Amino acid sequence: MPRYLKATYFKICGIALSIFAATPLFAQMPTTPQEKKVDAVAHKVIALMNAHQSDSVYKLAGEAFKQQISLQLWRQINQTQLVNLLPFKSITFKGSQDGINKYKLQGNVLLALNISLDSYDKIANFTFTPYQDEVKPATMTVEEQQTDAVATKVLDYLNAGLPGSAYAFAGEKFRTAIDSATWRNITDKQLAPMLPLQNLVFLGSKNGVNKYKTGKLQFLMSLDKAGKFEVFAIQPYQEDAQKAEKVATDNPIQSHLDSVINKWLSAYIQTKGNVGLSAAVYYKGADHYYNYGETVNGNHQLPTAHTLYEIGSITKTFTSLLLARAVTEGLVTLSDPITKFLPDSVSANADLKAITLKQLSNHTSGLPRMPDNIDASVTDLNQPYEHYTEGLMFAFLKKFRLTGTPGTTYLYSNLATGLLGVILEKIYHKPYDELVKLYITQPLKLTETKVKLTDLDVKHLAQGYNEAGIPVPVWHHQSTKAAAAIKSTAADMLQYGKNQLPQFSNPLSKAIALTHPFTIDDGINKVGLSWHYLYTDADPVIQHTGATGGYRAVVCVNLKRAIVLVLLTNNASTGDAMGLNLMTALEKALPQ
C-alpha cells in the first residue's frame, strides 16, 4: 500500500516511540542518584527480557505505561516482536537527558534503549530506536542546493503551522499517494507534536534524495522534474554507511542496460539495512533479470527471478483486471452502483448509492484510505489487517457519510479496493484467491503468483524486514485481500507487465485494454482502473507501487516504447520510490 510519507513516530515492537531531542552524550557511567536508580531498573529489565520473563518486566511498569500498553498487548508484543531482538549481549550506558537514560544494546540488532522512571520509581518510558552515533554535516552540489531550498521552505511552513502552504510544494507522484486531506490529517496528528524541526544537519544525497539529521530523526526529500517534492519522509535516524563487503549479485555488467541497473541497485543494496532485491527489465524484445543481496539476512543466498515477495498494493491492478473481465463478460458495467451488490442492511445507506464500481477502482469513491473501525480489530501489530472481517467492513459502510461527490475527487483508498474485491467475490460466487488463479494467473501462465502460500511456496519466500531491520511476517487478510494480498516473483511480474503491452496477445487482452485508459485526470493524478500514470513522463507509462510491513515493490510499463521494469525488495525502506526513479533513468539512458 503506497506510502511516501513515513510516519513521524517510529514503530518497533508495535509501540509508537517518543523521539527525544538529541544532544551529545559523553558520560559512560551513571553518576547522579537518578541515573543510578534508572540504571538499576534498566539492567534488571534486560536481564528479565533475556530470561523471557516478560510478565515480570510488566510488573515494573508505571500506570502511565500500563494505560498505553495493556498486559495482553505487552505479551503479544513480546511473543511476536521482542523475541526477535533477544538475547541482548551487552548494555552500555550512553548518558541521560531530562531524566531519561540512554543505552546502547548489542543483540541481534544494534539498538538504543531509552528508559525513565515515574515518581514511584516505576517505568514511565521504555523505547527502542536504531542505535546511531553522532554525524558531521556534508557539503552540497548544485542539485542538492536546489532540493535544500525547497526542503527549507517546506519545513519553515510546517514549523509555522501552515501545512497547506507546505503541501503546495508537493509534486504529482507525492499527491497521488497522499492527497491534501490525508496530508492535513498526518500533519495534525503526527507531525505537529514533533514541531518545530530545527537545526537540520545535511548529510548528503543518494539517488537524488537529500538526507538531513535533526535530533534523533532524519528528514528525506527529493524533487521531481517540475521542482516539486517527490519524496518527503521523516523517520528515526538511520546511518547510510556502506556495507563493508561487496554485496553479491548476478548482474554481469556487460551491457549498457546492465550498467544503468547496477548504478542504481548497487548503491541501494550496499546501504546498511537493505537486505535483498530482484529486478526484471523487458527491453527491445528481451527479458533481463538482476538479483542482489540475500533472501534472509546473513544466509548468503542470492535471490533469483523465482524468489517470492509480497507485492502489496500492486494487487489492486489484479483486482481491477478482475473487474474489467466481469465487464467484458457482461456481468457488470463500470457504472453499476455498489449498492446493487451489497446486503440490504448496507445498501440502505443513502450515501453509498452514488458510488460506482469504477469509482472503487480509480480512487474517486469518497471512501477513506482506511476505515475508522480497523484499529480495534488488531491483536498483533505485525498483522494490521488479519482480523478485519467483511462484517466489520459492512458495519463501517452502514454508518459512512460522504464529504463530497463520488467521481470528482481523487482519494487513494485501500478500503475501496478491498470492498471491490468483496463485491467481485459475490459477483463470481468464488473467493478472491480462486478468482485470481482462475481468471488471471492461469490464463497468463503466472505460476508463481499467489494469494495463499503453500508450505513449498514459503521455502521460496524472501524474509521481509521492517524499517528497524527486524524480520516480520507477510500480512494476512480477510476483507482487504483485494488491496494487498498477492505474493509474486520477478519472473511472473515481468510477464504480467509485458502482457500490459498491446503487442502481447493473451486471453485477457480485451479486459487488460479496459484498465489502461484514464478514468480521472485532475491535473495531478491520471488513473485508469487502479493503474496510475507517471504524470510528468512524456510517454504513457502506467505504474503501481506496493508497500507492506517488510517489502516494497514497483512495476512500470512504458506503453509506447515497450519497456517494462519490475523491482521487488524484502525490506521496508525506499525500494518503491527508488524503482520509479529507476524507470525514469532507464527511459533517459536507453536508446529509442
N, C-alpha and C positions, 0 to 999 in steps of 0.2 A: 504494500500500500504506500504509494509515493508520499514521502515527507521530506521536503528540502529544508524546512525549518525544524531544527532539532530542539527537543525540549530543553529549557534552561536548566532544570533540575536533572541531575544525573541519576539514573536508576540502576542500582546494583543491589542484589538481594531483594529486589522489588520495592525498595523504600526510596521515596523522594528525598534525596540528601540535601541538607543545608550546606551551602557553599560559603566559606568564610573568607574575608579579605586576607590576601597573602602579604606577609611581611617576612623578611629574612629571620630565620630561627636558627640560632647558633648553639644554644645550650644542648649538651649531650647527656646531662644527668638532672633529674628533678632537684630543685634547690629550695623552693618555697614550701611551706607546710601544705598549701593547697595542691601544688604539683605532686607532692609526695603522696597525698591522700588519693588523688585521682590515679596516680601511677600504680598504687597497690591494687586498686579495683581493676585497672586495665590488665595487669598481669594475671589476676585471678580469672577474669573473663576469658582471656586467650587460653589459659590452661583448661578451663571448663569446656570451651569450644573444641579444643583438640581431643578432649576426652568424650566428645559427643554428648555432653550433659547440657543440652540447650535449655531445658526447664530450669536448671539451677542458675543459668545466666539470667533468665527472665525474672527470677526472684530478686535479682539485684537491681532491677529497673524501677524508676520512679513513676509516679502517677501520670505525669505529662507524657512519658514514653508509652505507657500502657494504654493511654487514651488513643494514641495514634496506631499502635500495633497491639492487637489482641493476642492472647496466648495461642489461640488456634492459628492465627496468621503467622505468628512467630515460628510455630512448629512447622508450618508449611514452607516458610522461607528457608528454614534450616534444612529441611528434607530435600528440597528441590534445588536450592542455590548455594547456601553456605557450605554445604558438604563438598562442593566442587573446589572450594578455596583451601580446604584443610589437607594436611596439618600446617599450621604456622610454625616455621622452624626457628624464627627469631623475631623479637620485638625490640625496636631501638627507639628510645625517646629522642624526639627532634625539637622539643621546645613547647611553649604554650602561648596562648593568646586569649584574652577575655575569659580565662578560666577553663579553656579547652586545651587539653593535652593532645599533641600530635605525635604519632609514632610511624615508623617505617616497619612494615610487616613483610617478612620474607617467607613466601609459601609457594603454592602453585602459580600464583600471580603476585607480582610485586605491588603492594597496596599501601596507602596511607590510612591510618586509623585516627579518627578524631573522637574524643570522648570527654564528657564533662559530667559533673555530679550536681544534683539539686541541693537544697538546703538541708535535706535529710540524709545526705551522702548516698543517695540512690542515683542510678544512671539517668541523666537528663537527655544527653545527646550521645549517639553511638552510630557513627557513619564511616563508610569506606569510600575512598576515591583512588584512582590510579596514582601511584606514587611518582612524583617527578621532582627533580632538583630545580633550582632557580636557573633562568636562562638570560642570555645577553641579547640586546637588540641587533638587528641586521640593517644594512644599507638597502636602498631601493633603486630599482631600474625605472625607466620612464613609464612602462606599463604598470608596474607596481604602484607608482605615484598616482597614476590615474585612478586605479582602484582605491587607493588610500583616500583620495579626495572624496569619493562617494561614500566610503565607509565612515569618514569623519562626519559628513553631513547627516547620514542616517542615524548615527549614534547621538549626535547633537539633538536631533529631533526627538529621538526616544528618551533621552535624558531630560528633555524639556516637557515630556508628557504629550508629545504630538505624534502618535503612531500613524495617523493618517498621512501626515506630511512625509514621514519616513517611507510609507508604502508607495508614495508617488515615484520613488526611485526603483521600484521593483520591475523586473523585466518580464517578458511573456512567459518564459518557462516557469519562473517562480510563481507568477499569478495563476498559471494553470494548476499548480499543486496547492497553492494557498490563496484562496480568494480573500477579498477585503474583510468580510465578516469574520472569517476564521483568523485572519491576522489580528484583528481587533480583540478577539477572544483570547488569543495566545498572549498578546502584549499585556492585556489587562490582568490576566490570571497568572501568567508565568513570568513574564519579563519584568513587570512592574516592581515586584518585591526585590529584584536584583539591582534596580537602578538607583543612582546613576552608575554607569560603567565608565570608569576613568583610568587614567594612567596606563593606556594601552602601550604594550611593547611590541613593535613589529619584528617578527621572527624570520620572515621570508615568504616565498610563494612556491607553489608546486602546481603544475598544470593550470596556471592562470588563477589560482586561488590564493589570495593573501591570507596569512595567518598572524594573529596577534595573541598576546597573553595579557590578561588583566586579572590580577589576583590568582585564584585557583581555576579560572575559566580561560577558555580560548575562544576567539572570535574569528570566523572564516567568512570571506567574501570574495566573489568573482563577478566580473561584468560580462554582459553579452555584447554582441556587435553594436547595439544601439547605445552602449554605455550605461545600461541599467543593470542592477544587480541580479545575478542568476543563482548564485549560491549565497545563502545567508544562514549561518549556523552559530549558535552559542552553546558550548559544550564544556564539560570538565576538561582541563588542560591535559593534552596528551603529547608527549615528546615525539617528534617526527624523525628521530635518529634512525639512520640506516642500519639494517641488519649487518652483523659482522661478516657473515658468509654470503656468498652469492647464491641467490635462490635458484633452485632447479627449474628448467623449462625445456620444452621440446621444440621451441622456436628455432629453426635452423639459421635465421637471419641471413638469408641468401638473396632474397628479392627486395625490391623497394617496399612492397607491402609488408614483408616481414620486419623491415627496419622501422617503419612507422608504428606498427603494432608494438614492437619491443620498446620503442622510446617511451610510449605511454604506460604500457603494462609493467615493464621492469621497474620504473620509478614507483609505481603503486605497490607492487608486491615486495619491493626491497624495504618499504617502510615498516617499522616495527608495528605489530598489531594486525597486519593483513596476512592472512594465512594461505589462501589458495584461490585460484580462479581458472575458469575455462572460457575461452573466446572462440568465436567462429565468424568467418567472413566469406560471403559469396561475392565474387568479383570476376568479371569477364568470363562467365560461364564455368568457373572452377570453385570448389569448396576448399577453404583453408581453415585449419584448426590449430589453436595455440593453448597450451596449458602451462601454468606457473604455480609454484609453491607446493602445498601439501593438502591432502584430503582431511587429515587430522593433524593439529599442531604437534610437531615432533615425531611423526611417524615416517617421514622421508618418503612418502608415497605420492608421486606426482598424479594430479587428476588426469583424466582422459576425456575425450569427447563424449564418453558414455557414463561419466560421473553424474549422479543426480544432485540437484539443488532445488530448493524452493524458489519459485519464480514470482511469488507474491501477486501483486495486482495485475501482472500480465495475464493472469487468469481471467480478468474481465474481458479481454478480447475473445477468449474462447466462449464465454457466456454470451457475448453479443453475436458471435457466429452461430450459436445455437438459436438465438432469436431470429437472425436473418434466415436460417434454414427453415424455421417454422413459417416465416413469411413466404418464402419461395414455394413451400409445400401447401400454402393456402390455409394453414391452421390458424393464423392470426394476421393482423395488419399492424404496422408500426403505430398507427393512430388509435388502436384499441385502448380504452381506459383500463387502468389496472383493476378497478373495482369489478370488472367483468369476471375476474379470476379469483377474487378473494371471498372468504366466507361472508355471509350476510351481516354478521355482527361487526365486521371490519369495514365492509363496503358501505355501511350505513353512515360512516363519517363523511360528511359533505365535502370536506377539504381534500379528500382523495379522488373525487370524481373527475377532476380536470387533469389528473396526471395520466400520461400515456406510457406505453411500453417503450417507445422511442426515448422519452424523457428519462426513464430509468437508465437507459443505455448511454446517453450523452451528457449526463450530469446536469440536467436542467429541470429535474422534477421538483426541486424545492425541499426535498428531504435532506436532513443534516448529514454531515460526514459520518457521524456515528450516533446511535440512539442514546438518549439520556438514561435509559434503564439498563445499560450493559454492565456498568461497573459493579452493580450489586450481584451480578451472576459470577463474578470472578473469584475463584477459590485458589487458583495457582497463578501467580503473576507472570509465569512463563507461558501461560495459556490464556490470553485475554479473550478468546472467542469460544473456548471449549464448551461452555455451558449456556451460550446464548441461543436459546431454542426458538423454534417457529412460534411457539406460544408467547414468548417474551416479545418477539418481533411484532406479532399481531396486537399484543397489549399496548405497545408503543403507538402503533398506527391508529388504533381506536381513538386515542386522545390527541393525535398530531394536529397542529394548527399551522396552516400556511402563513408565511410572512410576505409572499409575493405571488406573482402569476407564473404557474408552471410553463416551461418552454421559453422563458425570456432571459433567465439569468443563470450563468454557469456557476455551479457549486459542487465541487468534487464530493462524491458520496459513496462510501463503502456500503452503507445501508441500502442505497438504491439498487446497487448491483446484486447484493445479497438477496434482496426482495425479488429481483428479476429472476434469479436462479430458483427461488421457491415457486414462483409463478410458472416457470418452464417445467418444473417437475410435475405440476398439476396439469399442464397442457399435454405433456407427453406421457403422463402416468408412469414415470420412471424416476429413480433417484438421480441426483446430479452426476455422480461418478459414472453411472451407466450411460447417461446421455453423452458425456464427453467421450467415453470409449466407443459407443455405438455410432455416433454421428460425426465425430471429428477424428479421433486418433486412429481408428481402424480405416476409414476411407483415405486418410492422408498417410497411412503407414507410419504413424508415430508410436512405435512400440515401447518407447521409454518414457512416455508422458503419462503420469498417473495422478489421480486424486488420492487414492488409498495405496499404501505401500505394503507389499508382502515382505516376509522375513528375508527373502532373497534380495528384494529391492533395497532394503535397509543396508545391506552389505555394500551396496554401490553408492550410498548416500554420503556426501561430504558433510562432516560435522560442522554445524553452524556455531558462530561465536558472536556474542553481543559486543557493545562498544567498549566494555572493560576487558575483552578477550576471554570471557568465561563461556564455556560450552553451554549451549541452550538447545532445547528440542525443537523439532518442527512444530508448527502450530496445528492444533486440532480445531475443527469447525463443526458446527451444526447448521444453523440457518444462514451462515455467512460464507459457506463453501464457494459460492459462485464469485466471490470477491477476491479470494486469495489462496485457494486450497491446492493448486496444482504444483506438482514437482516434475522437473524435466531435465534433459541433458542438452549440452551444446549441439550435439548432432541432431537431435529431434527439433530443437528450437530453430536451427538453421533451415531445416526442411520446412518448418512452419512458416518462417519468414519468406522463403523462396516461393511458397505457394500463395503468397500475397501478390506476387508479380503476375501481371496479365498473361505473360508468355507461358506460364506454367498451368496447363490444363489439368484439372482434377475433378473428382465428383462433387466438390463443394464450390467450384468456380463461380457459379451464379450467386450463391449466398455470400461468398467472400467479397465479390464485387459490390454487394449491397452495403457492406460495412465500411467502405472507404469514403464515399462522397460525404463531405462535411455537412452535418445537420445543424451546426451552430458555428457562427463566425462573428464574434463580438469585437473584433479588432485586437483582442488579446489571446483568446482561445479559439482554435479551429479544431473541431472534433467531429469525427464520423460517428460510428457506433463503437464506442469505447476507444478506438484509435485516436490518438492526438497527433496533430501535425507540428513539426518544428516550424514555428510561425515565421522566424526570420530567415529560413532557408529559401534560396531561390528555386530549388526543385521541390516537388511534392514528396515529403519524407514523413511517413507515418511512424509513430513510435509509442512505446509504453514502457514504463519502468515498474519495478516491483521491489518492495521492502518488507521484510518480516523481522522477527526477533534476532535472527542470526544470519540473514542472507540479503544480498542486493542483486538485482538483475535488470537488464535492459535489452530490448530488441528494437532495431531501427531498420526501416526499409525505404530506400530511395526508389520510388516507383518509376522514375524517369530513366535513371542510369542503371537500374537493376543491381544495386549494391545492397547487401544485407549484412548487418552487424548484430551479433549476439554476444553478450557478456554476462557471465554468471559468477558470483563470488560467494564464499562461505564466511563472510564477516560483515557486520553491520556498520560499515564505515561509509565511504563516499563512492562505492562502485557504480551505483546507478547514475549519479551526476557525471562521474568520470566517463561512463560509457557514451552519454550524449555528446560530451565534448570530443570524444574519440571519433564519433561518427562525423562530426564537422571537420575534424582534422583529416580524416580519410578522404572526404569529398574534395578537400583542397589539394591533398598530396597526390591522389591517384589520377592518372591521365583519363581524359574522357573516352 
